[in-house]
Each structure stands twice: as structure tokens, then as C-alpha cells.
Amino acid sequence: MAALKARVAAAIGGSKAKGGLNVGLHPALEDLGSWKPSGSSTDVRNANQRPPAHASKGARTSTTSHDLLRNRTDQHSNPYFDEQLAAQPSARKQRQSRQLVFNQKGKYIQQANALRRQAALEAMKKRIAAQTRKAGIDDELDLEKNLIVDAPPEIEWWDEGLVDGNYDSIDDAARLKIESPDSIVTEYIQHPVALEPPQDRKAPAPKAMYLTSKEQAKLRRQRRMAELKEQQAKIRLGLVPAPPPKVKKSNMMRVYADSAVKDPTAVETMVNRQIAERQQTHQLANDERKLTKEQKHEKLAANQEKDAASGIHIAVFRINSLANGQHRFKIGKNAEQHSLTGICIMHPRLSIASAMI
């Protein structure tokens, strides 16, 4: 029995010193081989040793009040203590996540260019200030040299025709040239010729009020209605005879009811003759309003004179070459048709044409 106990003790001791296969145990594993009693008895002992509830409450109250008093004393003695910050809650704010903001392309290049322009502007200001300062000094030197002013004349040139001699005789009425025959002051009053201001001739003509198609149709309808009422009033008063009915093939049977039934061929012939007469009258009226060739030229000349009255303009044209005779003929013909005057300078290298419009 004793030998068995010795072998067990030796085995336990060897296991404490070494692990399996004669390997030493890690220091953290040495406590695993020793048996420890459960902590139930210790917990019971600790529970039995707890102070009573009223005693612990009083102790905590005294300890808390003591700590508050000490903290308040330390705060008042601390010169860097801020009561406003202490009154705020000390809860740490959650950090707000920020979005990525990328710089636009060319941002720093523009800033660099702006700085360069500002530097160049400052340098230019300094250079101008230096030049101005230098020029001011030179001007002052020139003024100092030219400070000598001539003495005033005995009489100014604008008073020579009014005073005889000098200003000392201005109080002597006999020496004044005001009522004498050789005086520049006369009894005549000159009234300058009133000239029209040139800007009035160049003033643009008032623009006509442009109407839409609906507005134009409305005005035409109103004008024709007024003319029709006036014509009806004249017919009603007997001033003008009543016009014959405007018969067409579409209303022929309604206008000539009985006659059209009796002899439709004669009625149709009469209607065709009336249609031809109305067409001829309309064509003659258009021909009378049409301008002849001479009247067109006169109207064009009047418009050209009107344009020239508003102002004459000069235009200069540079032409590479006028060697072709057709080009010279076209230039001359256009100038003649548009009543242009001018000159054309021809050179082997280039030509210049000046026209007065």
C-alpha cells in the first residue's frame, strides 16, 4: 500500500513538472493539475460578512458627498475651469459622416491664373506709379524754370478797338471808341441764319406697324363694309344709279328665273358677256394703276434723292484684279444704274474702287 502511494505521488509530481512525452508544461497550464475547492463556501462567507443595508447606504452617502465636496473645491481652485461647459451634458456627440467632395477640373489652374494676373496688375501699378512720380518731378523742374511770367500788356488785344491808349484812360469818355465812327460797336444787330440740325436729317423714318394676317383681313373687311354702306346711301339718295346685278353661272337660274327657263341659251350668253366685261374692267383698272417705264425711273430717282438727303456715305472696295473687261463693265453699269459716283484706281497688283452712295 505504501509502495502504491509512493508511485502515485511520483507520477503526480512528474506530471506537474513535465507533460506527455517528457515535455515540460507551459506555465499557464501548471494550475490545471491542482484541485481547488468550489467557491460556494467562500461566497457564503462573503455573504455573511456583508454589512447591513442601512450601514452601506449611509457609508455610500457620506462617501458621495465627500467626493462632491472635494470635486467642487478642486473646480473652484482650478483657474481654467469653465462653469458653462460643466453645465452642458458631457454626452459625446456622434460623428457625422461627410460625403466626398471632389474638386472640379481646372479649379486650381484658374486660381493660379488669377494670382498671376493679380501679381502682373500690381507690378504694372508700381511701374506706372514710379513713372508718374518721376514725370512729376521732371514737370516740377520744368515749372520752376518757366516761373517767369511776362508783365501784362498796357491793353489787351480785345480792348484795342474800344479804348484809345491804355486802361488808364478808361474813365475818360472822350478816349473811348464806343460812339466814334471808327468804333467796332455798331447799331446793327446780326441775326445768324438758322440751320437745321444735321441729326434730324439722319433720323430714321418711323417704322410702319406690321399687322398679322388676321388683323389685315379684319381691317379689309371693315373698310369694304364702310365703302358698301356709303355706296348704298348714295344709291338710296339717288346720287348714283344702282349697279346691275352681278350675275354668275352659279346664280344665273336664281336671278333670271323665268327668262332662264324660257331661253337658257340667250341667258347664258348674256351672263358670259357680263363676266367678260367685268374681267376687262378689272384688267383696265390694274393697267391704269401700273407705272410706266418712265414713271418707274422717276420713282427710283426720287427715292435716291431722298436717300442722299439723309446723308452721303462712302465705300471703298479692294479688288485683286480688274484685267477682265467684263468686270469693269459690270462695275460701271452698276454704278450707272444705282446713280453712284466715284473713282477706280487700277494697278497691276491690285485695284481700289471708291463709291459715294
Secondary structure, DSSP 8 states (H G I E B T S, - for coil): -HHHHHHHHHHHHHHHHB-GGG-B--GGGGGGGS----THHHHHHHHHT---HHHHHHHHHHHHHHHHHHHHHHHHH-TT--HHHHHS----------------TTHHHHHHHHHHHHHHHHHHHHHHHHHHHHHHHHHHHHHHHT-------SS-GGGTTTBSSSGGGTT-GGGB-SSSTT-S--S----------HHHHTS---------HHHHHHHHHHHHHHHHHHHHHHHHHTSS--------TTTHHHHSHHHHHH-HHHHHHHHHHHHHHHHHHHHHHHHHHS--HHHHHHHHHHHHHHHHHH---EEEEEES---SHHHHHHHHHHHHHTT-EEEEEE-SS-EEEEEE-
